[in-house]
Amino acid sequence: MKFVIIGSGLGGLSLALRLSSKGHQVTILEKHSSPGGRLNRLQKDGFTFDVGPSFMSMTYEMDELFNSCGVNNPLTLTELDPIYNVYFEHREKPFRIFKDLKKLEEEFKGLEPNLAEKADKYLKRAGEFFHDTEGKVVKSNFNSIPGYLLSLTGVPLKHLPYLFRSMWKEVDETFDSEEVKVIFSLVAFFLGSTPFQTPAIYSLLNYTEMRHNGYWKVEGGMYSMVTELMKLLEQRNVKLVLNTEVAEVISADGKVTGVKDTNGNVWDADVYISNSDAASFRGQVLRREKWNEQKLDNMDWTLAPFTIYLGVKGKIDNLEHHNYFLGNNFKGYADTIFTSSISPQKPYYYVNVSSKSFPDCAPEGHENIFILCPVPDLRFKSDWSDREELAQNIIDDLSKRVGYDISSNIVTKTIYDPAEWGNMFNLYKGSGLGLAHGMMQVGAFRPRNKDEEFNNLYYVGASTTPGTGLPMVIISSKLVTERIEEDHGPLS
């Protein structure tokens, strides 16, 4: 069969590998000059930065992808230990976050009595939920909402409270220290949300980070995932067409007959798969009334990214590879971050310094600093003319907290605001991770990976099932492959 994949994010590349390994002809259309989507890199003035994702979890999903395609995993992965550092504004030293709960307890000595025991019980509950639902929900296709709800009846009733409380409620009832509560709820931000809005079911992310598989760095930087996948795709004669944006879908008799790019070229195939945002593709490319702008605006979207990429002269001892910088008003900050029309005055942010692990990412005697600050999407803040002011605010705060004059040592600087993120990666209103993961936007309530009208159009990636995150996107490529086989017969 002949396949056209629209977009070369990790979902599109993973799907291309699965299909081409079964002997099928695959063409990938990519609007940019390089593949990878948000899993990309910025190379500038001798520095290399991860543009988006900066670590890997559930690494066995990557193993599954490669093994199912008959190849060994070509990536070199090293587990992070400690996982990351967390800096609070009111404390001089950061907390190092370890998987080893005894080590973690030592970090919070005097703040959280019996932390190891409490965390062990918390992670055990989360782990039971993870394993009781992974096969039924995360790794399943659903044809209808009733079918999805029926599948949930197979989940043990003891997990029911997870559905009706927030992640913050879960950690609040488990731990005493405000700092520990905040740290255990940070994973909500990985979903592009806050712990006060994220369902407690996502405490399973604590389990995956601290017990199940941990977080891993990829030798050579995250973009190595893309370069290794591309090598395998080239061996399988997959055609990657860069600088090609799809603008129109041509159809007849309930099926897609071609997709037209902005240059007027028409690409034909037996089956088409969009690796663009599944909701906005339906609304903005297919122009479906059900997915018009007003209805899309009323859906729940993840936070937008405001990112800064700094090449800095000198070595900064008080920074590790992964760092979080937080203030003292966690709930107040989280309550306003989604909907404020002004930039935060005391922003919370994440700092990645991959040169700590991979010196080749920066010239000798320099650091590459990638800063991510979650901000409101373009529905709430459309004017980013204050971007330089916000960036300087963050740089000044970071300089103060690590005891190093970053501003005076900047060699290169690049800023991407939400509008740029939206334009670069077709992200609806600049939402960094697409649709949020509330109970009404997961499972069968999430945009399906099979189109409602065309019997040969499918979707892959973070905005369809099962959801956002690198391992979820790899699972997505497996689910859509299964869906295509259900409709069109075995692919090999």
N, C-alpha and C positions, 0 to 999 in steps of 0.2 A: 504493500500500500504506500501511498504518497501522503506525507504529512507536512503541513506548514505550522510552525510555532511562532507566535507573535510575541517577541520579547525574549531576552536571554538572561533573565535572572536565574538564581539557583534552581528554581522550579522548572523553568524552561530547559536549562542545560541538563538537569537530571532526567527529565522526561525524554529529551533527545537521545540521551545515552541508552535509556531503556528501549526505546523504539528502534534505534539504529542497531543495537545489539541483537535484535530479533530479525535483522535483515531488511528493514524498511528504509525507504528514501525519505530523508528529513531535511527540510530547509528552515532556517531560523531567520526571522526578520527583526533587526535591532535598530532602533532609532538613533542610537549613539555611535560613536566611533570606536567603542570597545565593548566587549560583552561583560556581563556580570550584574547588571542592574544596580541595586543598592549595595550589593556585595562587590564593591569596586575599590579602586585605589586612586590616589592623587600623587603624582610625581612632579616635584617642583624644586628647582634650585638645589638639587642633590639630596632632597628629602623624599621619603615615601611614606604615605599615610593610608591607613584604612579609612575609607570614606564612610562606611556604615558599620555593619556587624564587626565586632572585635574579639569574639571568642566563640567557641563551639561547645555545645552540650549534647547529651544523648548521642555520642559519637558512633554507637553501634548502628544508627540509622544510615550513616555514611558507609559503614561496612556492608550493610544489607544492599545498598545501591550497587556498590562495586561487585560484590559477590554474585548478585543476581544477573549481572552483565558479564560474568566470567572473567573478571580481572581482580587482582589484589589491590587493596587500598594503597594508592601511591603517596598518600600524605603522611608526613611525620608529625605526630601530635604529642604534646607534653602536657600533663595535667598541671593546673595552677595550684600552687601551695606556698603561701596562703592564696585563697581565691581572689581576694581584693582587700584593699584598705578603705576604711570609712573615717572621714574627718568631720567632727562636729565643731561648730564655731566656738563653743564654750570650752573645748578641751584642747590642751596643747598637743597631745600625742594622738595619732590615729589608732583605731581598733583594727587589728589584723583578723580577718575572718578565715577560720580554718574548718576543714571537714572534721578533723579530730576534735570531738566535743570536749575532751579534757583540756586540750590546748585553748579552745575557744573559751572555756570557763575561766581559765587563767587570765585571759584578756579582760574579763569583766569581773575580776575578783573585787569584792567589796560593793559591787553594783547590783549583781544578780545572783543571790544565793541559789545553790543547786542548779545552776544553769544546764549542766550536762544532762542531769536527770529530766528536767523540764523539756529540753530540746529533743532528747531521745524519744519521749512520749509524743511530742508534737510531730516529729518526723516519722514516727511509726504510724500514726494515724494518717498522715499525708501519703505515706508509701502504700498503705492498704488501699486507700482511695485510688491512687495511681494505677495499681495493678488490677483493681476490680473494674476499672473503667477504660483502660487503655484499648483493649480489644473491642469492647462494645461501642465506644464512642469515638475515640481518636482515630482508630484504624479501620473504620467502617464507612461505607457509602450508604446514604439514605435516600430512598425514593419519595418519601412523603413525611410530613410532620407526624401523623399518627404512627407510622412505622418507627420513627425516631423515638417518640414517647414510649412506645411499647418496648423498645430496646432498653430504655432506662429502668423498666420494672425489674430487669435482671440485676440491677445494682443493689447491693445489700442496703436495707433500710437504715442501718447505723450511719450511713453517709448522708442521710437526708438533711441534717442541719447545715451541711456545707452549701446547700442550694439557697438557703434563706438568710445567710449572714455574710457580712463583708470579710475580706481578708484581715482588715484591721481588728474587727471584732474577735476573730480567731486568735490573733497574737495578743490582743489585749487581755483575753481570759487565760492566757498561758503564762505570760511573763510579767514581771513587776517593773523592771527598769524601762524608762522611756527609750533609751538608746537601743536596747535589745529589741524592743517592739518595732522601732523604726527600721533597724537592720533586717529583721526577718520579713518586713513588708516591702522592702526595696524591689523585690522581684516583680511587683505590680508594674513598676515603671518599664520593665522589659516588655510588657504587653502594651506599653504606650498609654497606661492609665495610672490611677492612684489607688492605694490600698483601701480607701474609703468607698470607692466605686467598684472595685474588682471583687467578684464573688470569692468566697473562701475556698471554693474548689481549686483555685490556683495556688493554694499552699502546696500543691503537688510540685510546683516549681522549686520550693525550698528543698523538697525531697530529692529532686533531680540534681540540684546544685551541691547539696551537702551530704548526700548519702549514696544515691543511686549511681551516678556517673561522673558528677563534678563538672568543672569548666576546664576547657582545654585550649591551649594556644597552638596555632598552626605554624610550623617551621616555614620561614620566609614571608610570613604575614598572611592575612586572611585571603588575599587575592590568589594565593597558591591554589586554593580550591578551584578557582575559575581556570587558571592556566593548566592544571592537571586534567580537568574535565575537557578542556578544549583539545588537548593532545589526543585524548581518547576519541573524541568526536571526529577529529581530522582523520584518524586511522580508519574510521567507519564511514568516511566520505560524506559526513554531514556538511551541508553548505550553510555558512554564516554570512548573511548579507547585512553589512553595517550601513549606518547613515540612511536608514530606510524606515520611515514611520507610516504605519497603516492608518488611513483616514476613512476608509469606507469598506463595508462588507456587501458584496454582491450576492443575491440569493434568488432562488426560483424553486417552486414546488416543495417548500419546507426544508430546503437544504442550502448551505453555502456553496456557491459555485466559483467564488474567487474573492480575494481581498485586494483592494486598490491602495497603493501607497501615494504619498503626497507628490510624487513625480509622475503619477499617472500610470505606473506599471501595474499590471494585474497578475497576481500569483494564484495559481490553481493547485488544488490538491484533492485527495479523497476525504481527508479529515483535517480540521483546523483546531488549534488549541491556543487560547489567549493566555499569556503570562503577564498581561497587564492587570490592573486592579479590576476584579470581577464585577464589582458594583458599578464603578464609573464607566467601564467599557460598555456595559449594557445601556447606560444612560447617554454617554457622550459619543460613542461610535455607532451603536445600534439604534440609538435614539428611541428607546422604549419609554413609553409614558409612565410605566410603573417605576422607572428609575430616573425620572426627571430631576432637575436641580433642586426643586423644593423638597421632594421626597428624600433625595440623598442628603440634603442639609439636615433633615429631621432624624436621620440615623445617628447612631453613636460612633464617633470616629476617635482614633487614637491621637495622642498629643503630636504636635509638629516638632521637628528637630530644628534647633538653631545650632550650627556647628562652626567651630573655629579650628583651623589647622595652622600650627605655629612651628616653624623651624627656629630653634633657639640655640644660641652659642652658650657653651658651658654644660656641665653635668649637674643635675638637680638631685641631691641625695635624698631629699624628703618626699620624693615621688617614686611609686612602684609602677609596675606595668598597668594595673587597673586600680583606679581610685575614685571614691565618691566624696564630694564636698557638700555638706549639709549645714543648714542654719539651725535656729532654735525654735522655729515656729512651724513645725512639720504639718500639722493639720490645717492651720491657717493658710499656709502656702499651697497645700494640695487642694484646698477648697476653692481657691481663686485661679489656679494655674490654667484651668481649661477655658475659662470664659472671659478673662481680663483683656481689655483692649490696649493696655499699656504694658510695657516690658517690666519684668520683675526687678525691684530695686536691690534685693538680696537674693540673687538666683541660686538655686540648687543645680549642681552639674556633675557630670562624670568626666574623668580625665584618663585618657589612654596614652601611655608612653611606650610604644612597641620597641623603641630603641633600647629599652632596659633588657629586653629578651633577645632582640635581633639588632645588633650594632650596625648592620649594613643599611638599616632604614634611615640613618642620619650620617653626615660626615663625622669623622673622628673628632671627639671633643664637643659634640653637639647632641641635642635631644630633639625628637619629633613629638610634639604635643598635639593630641586630638582632643578637643573639648566638645562635649555634647550637652546642651541645655534644653530640656523639654519646655516648650512654650505653647500658647494657644494656636490652633490652626487658623486659616485665613477667613473662616466664618466669623471669628471674633476679633481678630487683629489682622487687618488687610494691609495696613501701612507699616512698612519696615524701614522707613527712612531714618529711624533711630538705631539702626543695626550697629554702626560704629561705636555709638555710645554704650550700648549693651555689651558689645564685645570687650570694650575697654574696662567696663565695670567688672566683668568676669576676670579678665587678665589681672587687674589690680587686686582683686580679692584673692586670686590664686597666689599671686606674688607674696602677699602679706602672710598667707597661711603656710607657705612652704619656705619662707625666709629667703627668697631669691628674686632679684629684680629682673623679671621676665621682659618687661617692656623695653628696657635698655639693651636687651640682648637678642631681640627678634631679628632673624635673618630673612625670613619670609613669612607672609601671613595671607591666608585665604579664609573668607567667610561665606557660608551658605545660609541664607535665611529661608523660612518656610516657602516663600514664593519660588525661590530657585529650586528647592527640593521638589516642589510640585511640578515645575516645568521640566526638570531633568528626568524625572522618573514617573511622570504621569500619575502623581499622587493626588487624590482628590482633596482640594483645598489645603494642600501641603501636609496632610496627615501622614506621619512618618511610617506607620505600620498598617495603614488601612483601617478597616472596620474594627471597632473595639470588640471585647470578648465578654459582654454581658450575657445573661442566660438566654436572651431573645436574639442573640446574634452568633450562636454556636450551634454545632450539629446541623440539623435540618433547617434551622432558622437562618443559617448563614447562606450567602449566595451559593447555589449548587455548582458542582464542577461539570454539570451537563446543562447545555442551554435549554431554555423552556420552549423555544420555537423551532430551532434548526437541529436536525438529527445528526449532524456531523460537526457540530461546534461544541468545544469543551473548554474548561478553564483549569489552570494550575497556578499555584502560588499561595501567598500569605492571605489573600483576601477571600479565598474559597475554603473548603474544608481540608484539613481540620483547623487551620489557623496560622498565626504568625510565629516566626522563629525559624532558624535554619533547619533544625530537625523536622519541624512540622511541614516545611516546604518540601523536604525530601519525601516525607510520607505522602504529601499531596500528589507528587509525581507518580507514586505507586498506586494511589487510589484512582487517579484518572486513567491510568493504564488499564486497571481492572474494569473501569466503567466502559472504556472503549471496547474492550474484549467482550463485555456483556452485550454490547450493541452490534458489533461487527464481526464477532467470532474470534477464535484464538489468533494471536498475532505471530505465533511461531509454531 
